[in-house]
Amino acid sequence: MTERGPQQAADESALYVFAVCDTPDPAALGRLPGVAEGAPPRPLRFGGLTAIVQTVRAAEFTDEAWQARMSDPDDLERCARAHHDVVSAVAVSCPTVPLPLATLYHGDERARQALLGETGRFRAVLERTAGHREWGVKVYAPGSPVPDPKPAPLRAETPTARSRPTPGAGLAYLERKRGVQAQRERRHEDALRVAEAVDAAFRNLAASGRRLRLHSPEPAGQGRVQVLNATYLVAEHRTAELDALSRTLRDETGAGIELSGPWVPYSFVGEV
């Protein structure tokens, strides 16, 4: 639960929570600045677990301040990157549950009370994700787009001829258009089958997987249509198998397959 009000005194402080883990390396945070100037990120113990927190000025995270940040892409990206940097640094040393961006409480004790109530869920997530990393997989349909049919050319020998299309031209055009449409449909069905096959192959390797919303088609001329956007929770000792599987699937399907990671398992922590 995030405790954030419409207005806060300029000198009032709040506690920003980045993540929950077991026993992090004391040196993991290094000199990371966190999401705000002032006090650096630090550990906060509760119920046998550790929260990674930072004391911040409450006025910088009011509802109004956060709405302004959401409308400023540069400021929002800075905050998101700072949050991710802290989570990633801690995750190097021990299993970590990242909390959503801008999770705040009114001080240490309020944070402890709230987090203690979720101890069981935190431990379950830590157990499920221990020794695993998140990998992203994007799949693009094989081949190039089908071109639109061109109308049959008109004869232009005489003024009278220019006014009449070639006999049968309209029917031929419609038949070509139907053929192109049928070809598009076949290609679409083939692409969906490829997406299902790739997803099934990665799920056989992974401990868990999630399919995400597809990205919009790329700009004209690049000719790539995304058919799968997914993320998988994979045991660290199976990373080499993941790379080999990607190469095999590229060769077998002809699809463009992009692998990204490893990441902290943001997609597999559930609602915490």
C-alpha positions as CSV (number, residue, x, y, z in Angstrom):
1,M,0.0,0.0,0.0
2,T,1.3,3.4,-0.9
3,E,0.7,6.2,1.6
4,R,0.7,9.4,-0.4
5,G,-1.5,12.4,0.2
6,P,-2.4,15.5,-1.8
7,Q,-0.2,17.9,0.2
8,Q,2.8,17.5,2.5
9,A,4.9,20.0,4.4
10,A,8.1,20.9,2.6
11,D,10.2,19.5,5.5
12,E,8.2,16.4,6.1
13,S,9.9,13.1,5.2
14,A,8.5,9.8,3.8
15,L,10.0,6.4,3.3
16,Y,10.4,5.1,-0.2
17,V,10.6,1.3,-0.5
18,F,12.4,-0.3,-3.4
19,A,12.4,-4.0,-2.7
20,V,12.2,-6.8,-0.1
21,C,14.9,-9.5,0.2
22,D,16.4,-11.9,2.8
23,T,19.9,-10.9,3.7
24,P,21.5,-8.5,1.2
25,D,25.2,-7.9,1.0
26,P,25.9,-4.7,3.0
27,A,28.1,-3.4,0.1
28,A,25.4,-4.1,-2.6
29,L,24.0,-0.6,-2.6
30,G,27.5,1.0,-3.0
31,R,27.1,4.7,-3.7
32,L,23.8,4.5,-5.5
33,P,21.9,7.8,-5.0
34,G,18.4,6.2,-5.1
35,V,15.4,8.3,-6.3
36,A,16.2,11.5,-4.5
37,E,19.0,13.6,-3.1
38,G,19.9,13.3,0.5
39,A,20.0,10.1,2.5
40,P,21.1,7.1,0.5
41,P,19.2,3.8,0.2
42,R,19.5,1.6,3.3
43,P,18.2,-1.7,4.8
44,L,15.2,-1.9,7.1
45,R,14.6,-5.2,8.9
46,F,11.2,-6.6,9.5
47,G,9.9,-10.1,10.4
48,G,13.2,-11.8,9.5
49,L,13.3,-10.1,6.1
50,T,14.9,-6.8,4.8
51,A,13.3,-3.9,2.9
52,I,15.6,-1.6,0.9
53,V,14.4,1.9,1.7
54,Q,15.3,5.6,1.3
55,T,14.2,8.6,3.3
56,V,12.9,11.2,0.9
57,R,11.1,14.6,1.0
58,A,7.4,13.8,1.1
59,A,6.7,16.9,-0.9
60,E,8.4,15.3,-3.9
61,F,6.0,12.4,-3.9
62,T,2.6,13.9,-3.3
63,D,-0.2,13.1,-5.7
64,E,0.3,16.4,-7.5
65,A,4.1,15.9,-7.7
66,W,3.7,12.4,-9.0
67,Q,1.1,13.4,-11.6
68,A,3.6,16.1,-12.8
69,R,6.3,13.5,-13.0
70,M,4.1,11.2,-15.0
71,S,3.7,13.9,-17.6
72,D,7.4,14.6,-17.8
73,P,9.0,11.6,-19.7
74,D,12.6,12.6,-18.8
75,D,11.9,12.9,-15.1
76,L,9.8,9.7,-15.0
77,E,12.6,7.8,-16.8
78,R,15.2,9.1,-14.4
79,C,13.1,8.0,-11.4
80,A,12.4,4.6,-13.0
81,R,16.0,4.0,-13.8
82,A,17.1,5.0,-10.3
83,H,14.5,2.6,-8.8
84,H,15.7,-0.2,-11.2
85,D,19.4,0.4,-10.4
86,V,18.8,-0.1,-6.6
87,V,16.7,-3.3,-7.2
88,S,19.2,-4.7,-9.6
89,A,22.2,-4.0,-7.2
90,V,20.5,-5.9,-4.4
91,A,19.3,-8.8,-6.6
92,V,23.0,-9.5,-7.4
93,S,23.6,-10.6,-3.8
94,C,20.3,-12.4,-3.0
95,P,16.8,-13.2,-4.2
96,T,14.8,-10.0,-4.3
97,V,11.1,-9.0,-4.6
98,P,11.0,-5.6,-6.4
99,L,8.1,-3.3,-5.3
100,P,6.2,-1.0,-7.6
101,L,7.6,2.4,-8.5
102,A,6.8,5.0,-5.8
103,T,5.9,2.7,-2.9
104,L,5.9,5.1,0.1
105,Y,5.0,5.1,3.8
106,H,4.9,7.6,6.5
107,G,8.2,6.5,8.2
108,D,9.9,3.4,9.3
109,E,7.3,2.1,11.7
110,R,4.4,2.5,9.3
111,A,6.5,0.6,6.7
112,R,7.4,-2.2,9.1
113,Q,3.7,-2.6,10.1
114,A,2.5,-2.8,6.4
115,L,5.3,-5.1,5.3
116,L,5.0,-7.4,8.2
117,G,1.4,-8.1,7.1
118,E,2.8,-9.4,3.7
119,T,5.7,-11.5,5.1
120,G,4.1,-14.8,4.0
121,R,3.6,-13.6,0.5
122,F,7.1,-12.1,0.3
123,R,8.7,-15.4,1.4
124,A,6.6,-17.4,-1.1
125,V,7.8,-15.1,-4.0
126,L,11.4,-15.3,-2.8
127,E,11.3,-19.1,-2.7
128,R,9.6,-19.3,-6.2
129,T,12.1,-16.9,-7.8
130,A,15.3,-17.9,-6.0
131,G,18.0,-19.0,-8.6
132,H,15.9,-17.7,-11.5
133,R,16.0,-14.7,-13.8
134,E,13.5,-13.2,-16.2
135,W,14.1,-13.3,-19.9
136,G,12.1,-11.4,-22.6
137,V,11.3,-13.0,-25.9
138,K,10.0,-11.1,-29.0
139,V,9.0,-13.0,-32.1
140,Y,8.5,-11.4,-35.5
141,A,6.6,-13.2,-38.4
142,P,8.9,-14.8,-41.0
143,G,9.0,-13.4,-44.5
144,S,8.0,-10.1,-46.0
145,P,4.6,-8.4,-46.2
146,V,2.3,-9.3,-49.1
147,P,2.1,-6.4,-51.6
148,D,-1.3,-4.9,-52.6
149,P,-2.5,-5.9,-56.0
150,K,-2.2,-3.4,-58.8
151,P,-5.2,-2.7,-61.1
152,A,-4.8,-4.0,-64.7
153,P,-3.4,-1.4,-67.1
154,L,-5.7,0.3,-69.5
155,R,-5.2,0.4,-73.3
156,A,-4.4,3.8,-74.7
157,E,-4.2,3.3,-78.4
158,T,-7.1,5.7,-79.3
159,P,-9.3,8.2,-77.4
160,T,-12.1,5.6,-77.5
161,A,-9.8,2.8,-76.2
162,R,-8.6,5.0,-73.4
163,S,-12.2,5.3,-72.2
164,R,-12.6,1.5,-71.9
165,P,-10.7,-0.9,-69.7
166,T,-9.2,-4.0,-71.1
167,P,-11.9,-6.7,-71.4
168,G,-12.0,-8.8,-68.3
169,A,-9.7,-6.4,-66.4
170,G,-12.1,-5.8,-63.5
171,L,-12.6,-9.5,-63.0
172,A,-8.9,-10.2,-63.2
173,Y,-8.2,-7.4,-60.6
174,L,-10.8,-8.8,-58.2
175,E,-9.4,-12.3,-58.5
176,R,-5.8,-11.0,-57.8
177,K,-7.1,-9.1,-54.8
178,R,-8.9,-12.2,-53.5
179,G,-5.7,-14.1,-54.0
180,V,-3.6,-11.6,-52.1
181,Q,-6.1,-11.5,-49.3
182,A,-6.1,-15.3,-49.1
183,Q,-2.3,-15.2,-49.1
184,R,-2.3,-12.7,-46.3
185,E,-4.7,-14.9,-44.2
186,R,-2.5,-17.9,-44.7
187,R,0.6,-16.0,-43.7
188,H,-1.2,-14.7,-40.6
189,E,-2.3,-18.2,-39.6
190,D,1.2,-19.5,-40.2
191,A,2.6,-16.7,-38.0
192,L,0.2,-17.5,-35.2
193,R,1.3,-21.1,-35.4
194,V,4.9,-20.1,-35.2
195,A,4.1,-17.9,-32.1
196,E,2.4,-20.8,-30.4
197,A,5.2,-23.2,-31.2
198,V,7.9,-20.8,-29.9
199,D,5.9,-20.0,-26.7
200,A,5.4,-23.7,-26.0
201,A,9.1,-24.4,-26.5
202,F,10.2,-21.7,-24.1
203,R,7.5,-22.7,-21.5
204,N,9.0,-26.3,-21.6
205,L,12.3,-24.8,-20.6
206,A,11.1,-22.1,-18.1
207,A,9.6,-22.4,-14.7
208,S,6.9,-20.0,-15.7
209,G,5.9,-17.7,-18.5
210,R,3.7,-14.7,-19.3
211,R,2.4,-13.4,-22.7
212,L,2.4,-9.6,-22.9
213,R,0.6,-7.2,-25.2
214,L,2.0,-7.1,-28.7
215,H,3.8,-4.0,-29.9
216,S,2.4,-1.9,-32.7
217,P,3.7,-2.8,-36.3
218,E,7.0,-1.2,-37.1
219,P,7.2,1.8,-39.5
220,A,6.6,1.1,-43.1
221,G,9.6,-0.3,-45.0
222,Q,11.0,-2.4,-42.1
223,G,8.5,-5.1,-42.7
224,R,8.4,-6.7,-39.3
225,V,5.2,-7.8,-37.6
226,Q,5.4,-8.9,-34.0
227,V,3.5,-12.1,-33.2
228,L,4.7,-12.9,-29.7
229,N,5.8,-10.7,-26.9
230,A,6.5,-12.8,-23.8
231,T,8.6,-13.1,-20.7
232,Y,9.9,-16.3,-19.0
233,L,11.2,-17.2,-15.6
234,V,14.3,-19.4,-16.2
235,A,16.6,-21.1,-13.8
236,E,20.1,-19.5,-13.9
237,H,21.8,-22.9,-14.7
238,R,19.7,-23.2,-17.8
239,T,20.8,-20.0,-19.5
240,A,23.0,-21.9,-22.1
241,E,19.9,-24.0,-23.0
242,L,18.0,-20.8,-23.5
243,D,20.5,-19.5,-26.1
244,A,20.6,-22.8,-27.9
245,L,16.8,-23.0,-28.0
246,S,16.6,-19.5,-29.5
247,R,19.0,-20.4,-32.3
248,T,17.2,-23.7,-33.1
249,L,13.8,-22.0,-33.3
250,R,15.2,-19.3,-35.6
251,D,16.5,-22.0,-37.9
252,E,13.3,-24.1,-37.8
253,T,10.7,-21.4,-38.1
254,G,12.5,-18.6,-40.1
255,A,11.0,-16.1,-37.6
256,G,12.9,-13.2,-36.1
257,I,13.4,-14.1,-32.4
258,E,14.9,-11.5,-30.1
259,L,16.0,-12.6,-26.6
260,S,16.6,-10.0,-23.8
261,G,17.8,-10.3,-20.3
262,P,18.6,-11.5,-17.7
263,W,16.4,-9.3,-15.6
264,V,15.2,-9.2,-12.0
265,P,11.9,-11.2,-12.2
266,Y,9.6,-8.2,-12.1
267,S,6.9,-10.0,-14.0
268,F,6.7,-13.0,-11.6
269,V,6.4,-11.4,-8.2
270,G,2.6,-11.2,-8.2
271,E,0.6,-8.5,-6.4
272,V,2.9,-7.5,-3.5
